[in-house]
Amino acid sequence: MKKKILVVDDEEGLRLLYKEELEDDGNDVELASSGLEALEKLEVAPVDLVLLDIKMPGMDGVEVLRRVKEKWKNLPVILCTAYPHYKHDFGTWASDAYIVKSSDLTELKQTIKDILSRK
């Protein structure tokens, strides 16, 4: 059965790249360009995993993570950011995984497969 992934990133090019790559792996992918849009989409339709950027205008990914874990405790969230130093921020510890963005999506895709295989 296909898994549904919500990709949340303010960079359109990355959203589209992740969508294409993750759909090639057999997933359904929903996109959100902001934290607020992501929370609105989660209210409407459940997903199996959230792939979440940290640095976004408005509500940042750490705040989105906090709200997701308050309301959907068992929903896996992977933080995916260009900034490795956030890994030591207490607010990121609730995530299920922390990936530093790279042009090589191997680690990201494997982490997603590992987490979804546990569901």
Biopython code that builds the backbone (N, CA, C, O; Angstrom):
import numpy as np
from Bio.PDB.StructureBuilder import StructureBuilder

atoms = [
    (1, "MET", "N", (0.831, -1.183, 0.000)),
    (1, "MET", "CA", (0.000, 0.000, 0.000)),
    (1, "MET", "C", (0.876, 1.246, 0.000)),
    (1, "MET", "O", (1.860, 1.321, 0.735)),
    (2, "LYS", "N", (0.517, 2.215, -0.819)),
    (2, "LYS", "CA", (1.283, 3.454, -0.907)),
    (2, "LYS", "C", (1.217, 4.221, 0.398)),
    (2, "LYS", "O", (0.178, 4.264, 1.056)),
    (3, "LYS", "N", (2.325, 4.820, 0.761)),
    (3, "LYS", "CA", (2.396, 5.683, 1.935)),
    (3, "LYS", "C", (2.283, 7.129, 1.474)),
    (3, "LYS", "O", (2.744, 7.487, 0.391)),
    (4, "LYS", "N", (1.662, 7.955, 2.315)),
    (4, "LYS", "CA", (1.480, 9.355, 1.978)),
    (4, "LYS", "C", (2.452, 10.203, 2.791)),
    (4, "LYS", "O", (2.503, 10.115, 4.018)),
    (5, "ILE", "N", (3.223, 11.025, 2.079)),
    (5, "ILE", "CA", (4.235, 11.871, 2.699)),
    (5, "ILE", "C", (3.882, 13.328, 2.441)),
    (5, "ILE", "O", (3.548, 13.707, 1.318)),
    (6, "LEU", "N", (3.959, 14.138, 3.485)),
    (6, "LEU", "CA", (3.771, 15.581, 3.356)),
    (6, "LEU", "C", (5.146, 16.233, 3.388)),
    (6, "LEU", "O", (5.863, 16.134, 4.384)),
    (7, "VAL", "N", (5.514, 16.902, 2.293)),
    (7, "VAL", "CA", (6.788, 17.612, 2.183)),
    (7, "VAL", "C", (6.532, 19.088, 2.447)),
    (7, "VAL", "O", (5.730, 19.722, 1.760)),
    (8, "VAL", "N", (7.223, 19.632, 3.453)),
    (8, "VAL", "CA", (7.036, 21.028, 3.847)),
    (8, "VAL", "C", (8.361, 21.755, 3.678)),
    (8, "VAL", "O", (9.313, 21.509, 4.419)),
    (9, "ASP", "N", (8.417, 22.650, 2.698)),
    (9, "ASP", "CA", (9.633, 23.416, 2.440)),
    (9, "ASP", "C", (9.244, 24.685, 1.705)),
    (9, "ASP", "O", (8.373, 24.658, 0.836)),
    (10, "ASP", "N", (9.884, 25.798, 2.047)),
    (10, "ASP", "CA", (9.548, 27.057, 1.389)),
    (10, "ASP", "C", (10.215, 27.198, 0.020)),
    (10, "ASP", "O", (9.870, 28.107, -0.735)),
    (11, "GLU", "N", (11.156, 26.323, -0.313)),
    (11, "GLU", "CA", (11.820, 26.371, -1.613)),
    (11, "GLU", "C", (11.086, 25.466, -2.605)),
    (11, "GLU", "O", (11.090, 24.242, -2.469)),
    (12, "GLU", "N", (10.459, 26.089, -3.602)),
    (12, "GLU", "CA", (9.644, 25.344, -4.556)),
    (12, "GLU", "C", (10.445, 24.271, -5.292)),
    (12, "GLU", "O", (9.957, 23.157, -5.484)),
    (13, "GLY", "N", (11.668, 24.599, -5.704)),
    (13, "GLY", "CA", (12.483, 23.625, -6.433)),
    (13, "GLY", "C", (12.735, 22.365, -5.627)),
    (13, "GLY", "O", (12.684, 21.262, -6.169)),
    (14, "LEU", "N", (13.006, 22.516, -4.346)),
    (14, "LEU", "CA", (13.221, 21.348, -3.481)),
    (14, "LEU", "C", (11.938, 20.550, -3.294)),
    (14, "LEU", "O", (11.953, 19.320, -3.329)),
    (15, "ARG", "N", (10.832, 21.254, -3.096)),
    (15, "ARG", "CA", (9.539, 20.545, -2.954)),
    (15, "ARG", "C", (9.285, 19.664, -4.168)),
    (15, "ARG", "O", (8.913, 18.499, -4.037)),
    (16, "LEU", "N", (9.489, 20.229, -5.340)),
    (16, "LEU", "CA", (9.215, 19.485, -6.573)),
    (16, "LEU", "C", (10.200, 18.328, -6.757)),
    (16, "LEU", "O", (9.813, 17.253, -7.214)),
    (17, "LEU", "N", (11.471, 18.543, -6.403)),
    (17, "LEU", "CA", (12.459, 17.470, -6.485)),
    (17, "LEU", "C", (12.093, 16.329, -5.548)),
    (17, "LEU", "O", (12.093, 15.165, -5.949)),
    (18, "TYR", "N", (11.778, 16.663, -4.291)),
    (18, "TYR", "CA", (11.391, 15.631, -3.329)),
    (18, "TYR", "C", (10.147, 14.887, -3.801)),
    (18, "TYR", "O", (10.074, 13.663, -3.696)),
    (19, "LYS", "N", (9.165, 15.628, -4.321)),
    (19, "LYS", "CA", (7.937, 15.000, -4.816)),
    (19, "LYS", "C", (8.258, 13.971, -5.901)),
    (19, "LYS", "O", (7.794, 12.832, -5.844)),
    (20, "GLU", "N", (9.047, 14.379, -6.876)),
    (20, "GLU", "CA", (9.383, 13.480, -7.989)),
    (20, "GLU", "C", (10.145, 12.247, -7.491)),
    (20, "GLU", "O", (9.817, 11.119, -7.858)),
    (21, "GLU", "N", (11.152, 12.469, -6.664)),
    (21, "GLU", "CA", (11.972, 11.358, -6.170)),
    (21, "GLU", "C", (11.164, 10.397, -5.289)),
    (21, "GLU", "O", (11.287, 9.179, -5.420)),
    (22, "LEU", "N", (10.352, 10.939, -4.407)),
    (22, "LEU", "CA", (9.588, 10.087, -3.490)),
    (22, "LEU", "C", (8.444, 9.379, -4.195)),
    (22, "LEU", "O", (8.088, 8.262, -3.822)),
    (23, "GLU", "N", (7.863, 10.009, -5.206)),
    (23, "GLU", "CA", (6.842, 9.318, -6.004)),
    (23, "GLU", "C", (7.468, 8.210, -6.836)),
    (23, "GLU", "O", (6.843, 7.169, -7.045)),
    (24, "ASP", "N", (8.698, 8.416, -7.317)),
    (24, "ASP", "CA", (9.407, 7.353, -8.036)),
    (24, "ASP", "C", (9.617, 6.131, -7.143)),
    (24, "ASP", "O", (9.716, 5.007, -7.634)),
    (25, "ASP", "N", (9.684, 6.354, -5.833)),
    (25, "ASP", "CA", (9.831, 5.253, -4.873)),
    (25, "ASP", "C", (8.484, 4.633, -4.488)),
    (25, "ASP", "O", (8.435, 3.742, -3.639)),
    (26, "GLY", "N", (7.392, 5.097, -5.107)),
    (26, "GLY", "CA", (6.086, 4.489, -4.871)),
    (26, "GLY", "C", (5.231, 5.153, -3.813)),
    (26, "GLY", "O", (4.244, 4.568, -3.367)),
    (27, "ASN", "N", (5.583, 6.359, -3.399)),
    (27, "ASN", "CA", (4.807, 7.068, -2.379)),
    (27, "ASN", "C", (3.854, 8.071, -3.013)),
    (27, "ASN", "O", (4.063, 8.509, -4.144)),
    (28, "ASP", "N", (2.808, 8.430, -2.278)),
    (28, "ASP", "CA", (1.977, 9.576, -2.627)),
    (28, "ASP", "C", (2.579, 10.764, -1.888)),
    (28, "ASP", "O", (2.921, 10.650, -0.711)),
    (29, "VAL", "N", (2.712, 11.892, -2.558)),
    (29, "VAL", "CA", (3.357, 13.050, -1.947)),
    (29, "VAL", "C", (2.445, 14.263, -2.038)),
    (29, "VAL", "O", (1.923, 14.601, -3.100)),
    (30, "GLU", "N", (2.273, 14.898, -0.900)),
    (30, "GLU", "CA", (1.524, 16.152, -0.775)),
    (30, "GLU", "C", (2.552, 17.230, -0.466)),
    (30, "GLU", "O", (3.542, 16.960, 0.213)),
    (31, "LEU", "N", (2.332, 18.451, -0.957)),
    (31, "LEU", "CA", (3.290, 19.538, -0.757)),
    (31, "LEU", "C", (2.683, 20.687, 0.031)),
    (31, "LEU", "O", (1.496, 20.990, -0.092)),
    (32, "ALA", "N", (3.527, 21.325, 0.850)),
    (32, "ALA", "CA", (3.136, 22.538, 1.570)),
    (32, "ALA", "C", (4.330, 23.486, 1.544)),
    (32, "ALA", "O", (5.472, 23.064, 1.729)),
    (33, "SER", "N", (4.060, 24.771, 1.313)),
    (33, "SER", "CA", (5.142, 25.754, 1.206)),
    (33, "SER", "C", (5.398, 26.500, 2.511)),
    (33, "SER", "O", (6.304, 27.331, 2.582)),
    (34, "SER", "N", (4.606, 26.210, 3.548)),
    (34, "SER", "CA", (4.791, 26.885, 4.834)),
    (34, "SER", "C", (4.311, 25.971, 5.963)),
    (34, "SER", "O", (3.603, 24.989, 5.742)),
    (35, "GLY", "N", (4.720, 26.330, 7.169)),
    (35, "GLY", "CA", (4.275, 25.560, 8.340)),
    (35, "GLY", "C", (2.778, 25.633, 8.529)),
    (35, "GLY", "O", (2.136, 24.632, 8.847)),
    (36, "LEU", "N", (2.221, 26.809, 8.335)),
    (36, "LEU", "CA", (0.773, 26.977, 8.495)),
    (36, "LEU", "C", (0.008, 26.134, 7.479)),
    (36, "LEU", "O", (-0.973, 25.475, 7.824)),
    (37, "GLU", "N", (0.456, 26.157, 6.234)),
    (37, "GLU", "CA", (-0.198, 25.342, 5.205)),
    (37, "GLU", "C", (-0.103, 23.858, 5.555)),
    (37, "GLU", "O", (-1.054, 23.108, 5.335)),
    (38, "ALA", "N", (1.030, 23.434, 6.095)),
    (38, "ALA", "CA", (1.205, 22.029, 6.475)),
    (38, "ALA", "C", (0.208, 21.634, 7.559)),
    (38, "ALA", "O", (-0.430, 20.586, 7.465)),
    (39, "LEU", "N", (0.075, 22.465, 8.580)),
    (39, "LEU", "CA", (-0.865, 22.159, 9.667)),
    (39, "LEU", "C", (-2.300, 22.116, 9.151)),
    (39, "LEU", "O", (-3.090, 21.275, 9.580)),
    (40, "GLU", "N", (-2.635, 23.007, 8.244)),
    (40, "GLU", "CA", (-3.980, 23.007, 7.651)),
    (40, "GLU", "C", (-4.218, 21.720, 6.876)),
    (40, "GLU", "O", (-5.297, 21.135, 6.974)),
    (41, "LYS", "N", (-3.234, 21.269, 6.110)),
    (41, "LYS", "CA", (-3.383, 20.032, 5.337)),
    (41, "LYS", "C", (-3.509, 18.820, 6.250)),
    (41, "LYS", "O", (-4.273, 17.901, 5.957)),
    (42, "LEU", "N", (-2.769, 18.810, 7.351)),
    (42, "LEU", "CA", (-2.855, 17.683, 8.283)),
    (42, "LEU", "C", (-4.228, 17.598, 8.939)),
    (42, "LEU", "O", (-4.686, 16.504, 9.270)),
    (43, "GLU", "N", (-4.883, 18.722, 9.128)),
    (43, "GLU", "CA", (-6.241, 18.727, 9.699)),
    (43, "GLU", "C", (-7.239, 18.072, 8.745)),
    (43, "GLU", "O", (-8.221, 17.472, 9.183)),
    (44, "VAL", "N", (-6.985, 18.188, 7.443)),
    (44, "VAL", "CA", (-7.931, 17.723, 6.429)),
    (44, "VAL", "C", (-7.722, 16.257, 6.064)),
    (44, "VAL", "O", (-8.683, 15.501, 5.929)),
    (45, "ALA", "N", (-6.464, 15.862, 5.904)),
    (45, "ALA", "CA", (-6.184, 14.502, 5.439)),
    (45, "ALA", "C", (-4.955, 13.943, 6.146)),
    (45, "ALA", "O", (-3.921, 14.609, 6.198)),
    (46, "PRO", "N", (-5.049, 12.738, 6.687)),
    (46, "PRO", "CA", (-3.906, 12.152, 7.386)),
    (46, "PRO", "C", (-2.782, 11.782, 6.414)),
    (46, "PRO", "O", (-3.023, 11.504, 5.239)),
    (47, "VAL", "N", (-1.564, 11.787, 6.927)),
    (47, "VAL", "CA", (-0.403, 11.337, 6.167)),
    (47, "VAL", "C", (0.356, 10.329, 7.025)),
    (47, "VAL", "O", (0.090, 10.185, 8.218)),
    (48, "ASP", "N", (1.299, 9.639, 6.399)),
    (48, "ASP", "CA", (2.086, 8.641, 7.108)),
    (48, "ASP", "C", (3.404, 9.194, 7.640)),
    (48, "ASP", "O", (4.001, 8.619, 8.551)),
    (49, "LEU", "N", (3.864, 10.328, 7.061)),
    (49, "LEU", "CA", (5.139, 10.897, 7.449)),
    (49, "LEU", "C", (5.196, 12.347, 6.984)),
    (49, "LEU", "O", (4.634, 12.702, 5.948)),
    (50, "VAL", "N", (5.886, 13.185, 7.768)),
    (50, "VAL", "CA", (6.103, 14.585, 7.392)),
    (50, "VAL", "C", (7.597, 14.802, 7.216)),
    (50, "VAL", "O", (8.394, 14.463, 8.091)),
    (51, "LEU", "N", (7.966, 15.370, 6.076)),
    (51, "LEU", "CA", (9.335, 15.789, 5.804)),
    (51, "LEU", "C", (9.340, 17.304, 5.922)),
    (51, "LEU", "O", (8.679, 17.988, 5.140)),
    (52, "LEU", "N", (10.078, 17.837, 6.890)),
    (52, "LEU", "CA", (9.901, 19.216, 7.324)),
    (52, "LEU", "C", (11.204, 20.004, 7.328)),
    (52, "LEU", "O", (12.186, 19.600, 7.950)),
    (53, "ASP", "N", (11.201, 21.134, 6.624)),
    (53, "ASP", "CA", (12.317, 22.074, 6.656)),
    (53, "ASP", "C", (12.258, 22.849, 7.969)),
    (53, "ASP", "O", (11.185, 22.979, 8.558)),
    (54, "ILE", "N", (13.394, 23.365, 8.435)),
    (54, "ILE", "CA", (13.396, 24.154, 9.673)),
    (54, "ILE", "C", (13.294, 25.646, 9.374)),
    (54, "ILE", "O", (12.426, 26.330, 9.918)),
    (55, "LYS", "N", (14.170, 26.152, 8.518)),
    (55, "LYS", "CA", (14.225, 27.589, 8.258)),
    (55, "LYS", "C", (13.190, 27.961, 7.201)),
    (55, "LYS", "O", (13.406, 27.773, 6.003)),
    (56, "MET", "N", (12.063, 28.493, 7.670)),
    (56, "MET", "CA", (10.999, 28.950, 6.774)),
    (56, "MET", "C", (10.471, 30.273, 7.318)),
    (56, "MET", "O", (10.475, 30.499, 8.528)),
    (57, "PRO", "N", (10.017, 31.145, 6.420)),
    (57, "PRO", "CA", (9.424, 32.393, 6.913)),
    (57, "PRO", "C", (8.129, 32.110, 7.668)),
    (57, "PRO", "O", (7.459, 31.107, 7.422)),
    (58, "GLY", "N", (7.793, 32.991, 8.572)),
    (58, "GLY", "CA", (6.594, 32.783, 9.388)),
    (58, "GLY", "C", (6.888, 31.758, 10.462)),
    (58, "GLY", "O", (7.809, 31.934, 11.260)),
    (59, "MET", "N", (6.117, 30.695, 10.489)),
    (59, "MET", "CA", (6.289, 29.632, 11.477)),
    (59, "MET", "C", (7.437, 28.712, 11.049)),
    (59, "MET", "O", (7.378, 28.100, 9.982)),
    (60, "ASP", "N", (8.477, 28.614, 11.875)),
    (60, "ASP", "CA", (9.595, 27.756, 11.496)),
    (60, "ASP", "C", (9.283, 26.285, 11.776)),
    (60, "ASP", "O", (8.289, 25.951, 12.421)),
    (61, "GLY", "N", (10.158, 25.425, 11.275)),
    (61, "GLY", "CA", (9.931, 23.992, 11.394)),
    (61, "GLY", "C", (9.925, 23.466, 12.814)),
    (61, "GLY", "O", (9.238, 22.485, 13.101)),
    (62, "VAL", "N", (10.677, 24.098, 13.717)),
    (62, "VAL", "CA", (10.687, 23.657, 15.111)),
    (62, "VAL", "C", (9.302, 23.866, 15.736)),
    (62, "VAL", "O", (8.818, 23.017, 16.485)),
    (63, "GLU", "N", (8.676, 24.990, 15.424)),
    (63, "GLU", "CA", (7.319, 25.256, 15.932)),
    (63, "GLU", "C", (6.310, 24.295, 15.299)),
    (63, "GLU", "O", (5.416, 23.797, 15.984)),
    (64, "VAL", "N", (6.448, 24.035, 14.008)),
    (64, "VAL", "CA", (5.551, 23.084, 13.332)),
    (64, "VAL", "C", (5.711, 21.701, 13.960)),
    (64, "VAL", "O", (4.720, 21.019, 14.225)),
    (65, "LEU", "N", (6.948, 21.289, 14.198)),
    (65, "LEU", "CA", (7.214, 19.994, 14.834)),
    (65, "LEU", "C", (6.516, 19.902, 16.187)),
    (65, "LEU", "O", (5.869, 18.900, 16.491)),
    (66, "ARG", "N", (6.649, 20.949, 16.997)),
    (66, "ARG", "CA", (6.017, 20.957, 18.312)),
    (66, "ARG", "C", (4.506, 20.779, 18.192)),
    (66, "ARG", "O", (3.908, 19.989, 18.922)),
    (67, "ARG", "N", (3.896, 21.514, 17.273)),
    (67, "ARG", "CA", (2.437, 21.430, 17.106)),
    (67, "ARG", "C", (1.998, 20.071, 16.571)),
    (67, "ARG", "O", (0.974, 19.534, 16.994)),
    (68, "VAL", "N", (2.773, 19.518, 15.642)),
    (68, "VAL", "CA", (2.444, 18.194, 15.096)),
    (68, "VAL", "C", (2.498, 17.150, 16.206)),
    (68, "VAL", "O", (1.589, 16.329, 16.329)),
    (69, "LYS", "N", (3.548, 17.175, 17.006)),
    (69, "LYS", "CA", (3.712, 16.160, 18.055)),
    (69, "LYS", "C", (2.685, 16.326, 19.178)),
    (69, "LYS", "O", (2.342, 15.350, 19.845)),
    (70, "GLU", "N", (2.196, 17.539, 19.392)),
    (70, "GLU", "CA", (1.138, 17.742, 20.383)),
    (70, "GLU", "C", (-0.168, 17.104, 19.926)),
    (70, "GLU", "O", (-0.885, 16.500, 20.724)),
    (71, "LYS", "N", (-0.471, 17.238, 18.648)),
    (71, "LYS", "CA", (-1.773, 16.791, 18.139)),
    (71, "LYS", "C", (-1.737, 15.375, 17.561)),
    (71, "LYS", "O", (-2.694, 14.617, 17.722)),
    (72, "TRP", "N", (-0.644, 15.016, 16.890)),
    (72, "TRP", "CA", (-0.512, 13.702, 16.249)),
    (72, "TRP", "C", (0.765, 13.055, 16.776)),
    (72, "TRP", "O", (1.778, 13.008, 16.078)),
    (73, "LYS", "N", (0.712, 12.564, 17.989)),
    (73, "LYS", "CA", (1.899, 12.066, 18.698)),
    (73, "LYS", "C", (2.681, 10.994, 17.943)),
    (73, "LYS", "O", (3.910, 10.958, 18.013)),
    (74, "ASN", "N", (1.985, 10.132, 17.231)),
    (74, "ASN", "CA", (2.647, 9.010, 16.562)),
    (74, "ASN", "C", (3.005, 9.273, 15.107)),
    (74, "ASN", "O", (3.485, 8.373, 14.417)),
    (75, "LEU", "N", (2.779, 10.486, 14.635)),
    (75, "LEU", "CA", (3.097, 10.816, 13.247)),
    (75, "LEU", "C", (4.604, 11.076, 13.129)),
    (75, "LEU", "O", (5.120, 12.001, 13.755)),
    (76, "PRO", "N", (5.309, 10.272, 12.336)),
    (76, "PRO", "CA", (6.754, 10.481, 12.189)),
    (76, "PRO", "C", (7.057, 11.787, 11.452)),
    (76, "PRO", "O", (6.409, 12.129, 10.463)),
    (77, "VAL", "N", (8.063, 12.506, 11.963)),
    (77, "VAL", "CA", (8.512, 13.750, 11.348)),
    (77, "VAL", "C", (10.021, 13.670, 11.161)),
    (77, "VAL", "O", (10.767, 13.388, 12.098)),
    (78, "ILE", "N", (10.453, 13.925, 9.927)),
    (78, "ILE", "CA", (11.875, 14.023, 9.623)),
    (78, "ILE", "C", (12.189, 15.493, 9.376)),
    (78, "ILE", "O", (11.594, 16.130, 8.506)),
    (79, "LEU", "N", (13.128, 16.022, 10.148)),
    (79, "LEU", "CA", (13.595, 17.377, 9.891)),
    (79, "LEU", "C", (14.681, 17.300, 8.831)),
    (79, "LEU", "O", (15.604, 16.492, 8.931)),
    (80, "CYS", "N", (14.565, 18.137, 7.826)),
    (80, "CYS", "CA", (15.520, 18.156, 6.729)),
    (80, "CYS", "C", (15.933, 19.606, 6.520)),
    (80, "CYS", "O", (15.130, 20.428, 6.078)),
    (81, "THR", "N", (17.178, 19.918, 6.836)),
    (81, "THR", "CA", (17.617, 21.306, 6.832)),
    (81, "THR", "C", (19.033, 21.435, 6.295)),
    (81, "THR", "O", (19.808, 20.479, 6.311)),
    (82, "ALA", "N", (19.355, 22.617, 5.826)),
    (82, "ALA", "CA", (20.707, 22.911, 5.362)),
    (82, "ALA", "C", (21.627, 23.287, 6.522)),
    (82, "ALA", "O", (22.823, 23.498, 6.320)),
    (83, "TYR", "N", (21.077, 23.371, 7.739)),
    (83, "TYR", "CA", (21.822, 23.864, 8.885)),
    (83, "TYR", "C", (22.051, 22.758, 9.915)),
    (83, "TYR", "O", (21.156, 22.456, 10.704)),
    (84, "PRO", "N", (23.237, 22.152, 9.917)),
    (84, "PRO", "CA", (23.483, 21.033, 10.832)),
    (84, "PRO", "C", (23.466, 21.419, 12.306)),
    (84, "PRO", "O", (23.230, 20.557, 13.152)),
    (85, "HIS", "N", (23.709, 22.681, 12.642)),
    (85, "HIS", "CA", (23.782, 23.064, 14.052)),
    (85, "HIS", "C", (22.439, 22.982, 14.775)),
    (85, "HIS", "O", (22.414, 22.949, 16.006)),
    (86, "TYR", "N", (21.321, 22.949, 14.043)),
    (86, "TYR", "CA", (20.013, 22.827, 14.699)),
    (86, "TYR", "C", (19.827, 21.468, 15.373)),
    (86, "TYR", "O", (18.960, 21.312, 16.233)),
    (87, "LYS", "N", (20.640, 20.488, 14.982)),
    (87, "LYS", "CA", (20.511, 19.153, 15.557)),
    (87, "LYS", "C", (20.676, 19.184, 17.077)),
    (87, "LYS", "O", (20.146, 18.321, 17.777)),
    (88, "HIS", "N", (21.403, 20.166, 17.582)),
    (88, "HIS", "CA", (21.653, 20.265, 19.017)),
    (88, "HIS", "C", (20.631, 21.150, 19.723)),
    (88, "HIS", "O", (20.705, 21.339, 20.937)),
    (89, "ASP", "N", (19.685, 21.689, 18.971)),
    (89, "ASP", "CA", (18.614, 22.515, 19.537)),
    (89, "ASP", "C", (17.591, 21.588, 20.180)),
    (89, "ASP", "O", (17.066, 20.684, 19.530)),
    (90, "PHE", "N", (17.316, 21.815, 21.441)),
    (90, "PHE", "CA", (16.382, 20.971, 22.188)),
    (90, "PHE", "C", (15.049, 20.798, 21.455)),
    (90, "PHE", "O", (14.447, 19.726, 21.517)),
    (91, "GLY", "N", (14.585, 21.834, 20.766)),
    (91, "GLY", "CA", (13.299, 21.783, 20.068)),
    (91, "GLY", "C", (13.248, 20.766, 18.942)),
    (91, "GLY", "O", (12.161, 20.363, 18.528)),
    (92, "THR", "N", (14.400, 20.342, 18.436)),
    (92, "THR", "CA", (14.413, 19.383, 17.325)),
    (92, "THR", "C", (14.421, 17.934, 17.799)),
    (92, "THR", "O", (14.250, 17.021, 16.991)),
    (93, "TRP", "N", (14.612, 17.713, 19.078)),
    (93, "TRP", "CA", (14.766, 16.348, 19.579)),
    (93, "TRP", "C", (13.512, 15.497, 19.453)),
    (93, "TRP", "O", (13.600, 14.271, 19.512)),
    (94, "ALA", "N", (12.363, 16.106, 19.284)),
    (94, "ALA", "CA", (11.114, 15.334, 19.145)),
    (94, "ALA", "C", (10.969, 14.714, 17.759)),
    (94, "ALA", "O", (10.089, 13.883, 17.538)),
    (95, "SER", "N", (11.830, 15.116, 16.829)),
    (95, "SER", "CA", (11.733, 14.558, 15.478)),
    (95, "SER", "C", (12.186, 13.103, 15.480)),
    (95, "SER", "O", (12.917, 12.667, 16.370)),
    (96, "ASP", "N", (11.746, 12.370, 14.481)),
    (96, "ASP", "CA", (12.119, 10.968, 14.354)),
    (96, "ASP", "C", (13.471, 10.798, 13.664)),
    (96, "ASP", "O", (14.124, 9.764, 13.802)),
    (97, "ALA", "N", (13.880, 11.821, 12.922)),
    (97, "ALA", "CA", (15.186, 11.810, 12.256)),
    (97, "ALA", "C", (15.546, 13.245, 11.889)),
    (97, "ALA", "O", (14.686, 14.118, 11.775)),
    (98, "TYR", "N", (16.840, 13.455, 11.710)),
    (98, "TYR", "CA", (17.370, 14.777, 11.366)),
    (98, "TYR", "C", (18.343, 14.569, 10.220)),
    (98, "TYR", "O", (19.357, 13.890, 10.380)),
    (99, "ILE", "N", (18.043, 15.148, 9.070)),
    (99, "ILE", "CA", (18.863, 14.975, 7.876)),
    (99, "ILE", "C", (19.359, 16.341, 7.423)),
    (99, "ILE", "O", (18.585, 17.296, 7.359)),
    (100, "VAL", "N", (20.645, 16.436, 7.109)),
    (100, "VAL", "CA", (21.186, 17.660, 6.524)),
    (100, "VAL", "C", (20.993, 17.556, 5.015)),
    (100, "VAL", "O", (21.372, 16.563, 4.392)),
    (101, "LYS", "N", (20.397, 18.600, 4.440)),
    (101, "LYS", "CA", (20.105, 18.600, 3.003)),
    (101, "LYS", "C", (21.379, 18.375, 2.199)),
    (101, "LYS", "O", (22.454, 18.872, 2.532)),
    (102, "SER", "N", (21.215, 17.605, 1.127)),
    (102, "SER", "CA", (22.329, 17.273, 0.256)),
    (102, "SER", "C", (21.792, 17.055, -1.153)),
    (102, "SER", "O", (20.613, 16.751, -1.334)),
    (103, "SER", "N", (22.649, 17.211, -2.138)),
    (103, "SER", "CA", (22.234, 16.907, -3.510)),
    (103, "SER", "C", (22.068, 15.402, -3.704)),
    (103, "SER", "O", (21.408, 14.966, -4.646)),
    (104, "ASP", "N", (22.664, 14.610, -2.817)),
    (104, "ASP", "CA", (22.514, 13.157, -2.826)),
    (104, "ASP", "C", (21.379, 12.803, -1.861)),
    (104, "ASP", "O", (21.504, 12.985, -0.650)),
    (105, "LEU", "N", (20.290, 12.303, -2.402)),
    (105, "LEU", "CA", (19.106, 12.017, -1.584)),
    (105, "LEU", "C", (19.097, 10.602, -1.001)),
    (105, "LEU", "O", (18.088, 10.174, -0.441)),
    (106, "THR", "N", (20.190, 9.887, -1.125)),
    (106, "THR", "CA", (20.250, 8.496, -0.668)),
    (106, "THR", "C", (19.912, 8.369, 0.811)),
    (106, "THR", "O", (19.071, 7.550, 1.179)),
    (107, "GLU", "N", (20.555, 9.167, 1.669)),
    (107, "GLU", "CA", (20.310, 9.072, 3.113)),
    (107, "GLU", "C", (18.867, 9.420, 3.445)),
    (107, "GLU", "O", (18.229, 8.744, 4.252)),
    (108, "LEU", "N", (18.357, 10.471, 2.823)),
    (108, "LEU", "CA", (16.980, 10.886, 3.068)),
    (108, "LEU", "C", (16.003, 9.784, 2.672)),
    (108, "LEU", "O", (15.114, 9.434, 3.448)),
    (109, "LYS", "N", (16.163, 9.240, 1.473)),
    (109, "LYS", "CA", (15.244, 8.212, 0.989)),
    (109, "LYS", "C", (15.320, 6.945, 1.842)),
    (109, "LYS", "O", (14.298, 6.308, 2.096)),
    (110, "GLN", "N", (16.524, 6.577, 2.287)),
    (110, "GLN", "CA", (16.668, 5.386, 3.122)),
    (110, "GLN", "C", (16.031, 5.606, 4.488)),
    (110, "GLN", "O", (15.399, 4.704, 5.037)),
    (111, "THR", "N", (16.198, 6.806, 5.035)),
    (111, "THR", "CA", (15.592, 7.117, 6.330)),
    (111, "THR", "C", (14.071, 7.057, 6.240)),
    (111, "THR", "O", (13.414, 6.528, 7.136)),
    (112, "ILE", "N", (13.519, 7.593, 5.171)),
    (112, "ILE", "CA", (12.070, 7.541, 4.961)),
    (112, "ILE", "C", (11.607, 6.090, 4.874)),
    (112, "ILE", "O", (10.626, 5.716, 5.516)),
    (113, "LYS", "N", (12.301, 5.269, 4.087)),
    (113, "LYS", "CA", (11.933, 3.848, 3.967)),
    (113, "LYS", "C", (11.986, 3.148, 5.315)),
    (113, "LYS", "O", (11.085, 2.386, 5.662)),
    (114, "ASP", "N", (13.051, 3.410, 6.077)),
    (114, "ASP", "CA", (13.192, 2.776, 7.393)),
    (114, "ASP", "C", (12.044, 3.148, 8.319)),
    (114, "ASP", "O", (11.471, 2.281, 8.978)),
    (115, "ILE", "N", (11.708, 4.420, 8.372)),
    (115, "ILE", "CA", (10.642, 4.866, 9.275)),
    (115, "ILE", "C", (9.290, 4.335, 8.824)),
    (115, "ILE", "O", (8.499, 3.883, 9.653)),
    (116, "LEU", "N", (9.009, 4.380, 7.524)),
    (116, "LEU", "CA", (7.717, 3.898, 7.023)),
    (116, "LEU", "C", (7.576, 2.388, 7.162)),
    (116, "LEU", "O", (6.457, 1.889, 7.283)),
    (117, "SER", "N", (8.677, 1.652, 7.149)),
    (117, "SER", "CA", (8.602, 0.193, 7.289)),
    (117, "SER", "C", (8.191, -0.209, 8.703)),
    (117, "SER", "O", (7.738, -1.332, 8.926)),
    (118, "ARG", "N", (8.350, 0.708, 9.658)),
    (118, "ARG", "CA", (7.958, 0.434, 11.048)),
    (118, "ARG", "C", (6.477, 0.694, 11.280)),
    (118, "ARG", "O", (5.936, 0.293, 12.311)),
    (119, "LYS", "N", (5.823, 1.349, 10.355)),
    (119, "LYS", "CA", (4.404, 1.717, 10.544)),
    (119, "LYS", "C", (3.501, 0.558, 10.192)),
    (119, "LYS", "O", (2.279, 0.676, 10.287)),
]
sb = StructureBuilder()
sb.init_structure("model")
sb.init_model(0)
sb.init_chain("A")
sb.init_seg("    ")
for serial, (resi, resn, name, xyz) in enumerate(atoms, 1):
    if name == "N":
        sb.init_residue(resn, " ", resi, " ")
    sb.init_atom(name, np.array(xyz, "f"), 0.0, 1.0, " ", f" {name:<3s}", serial, name[0])
structure = sb.get_structure()
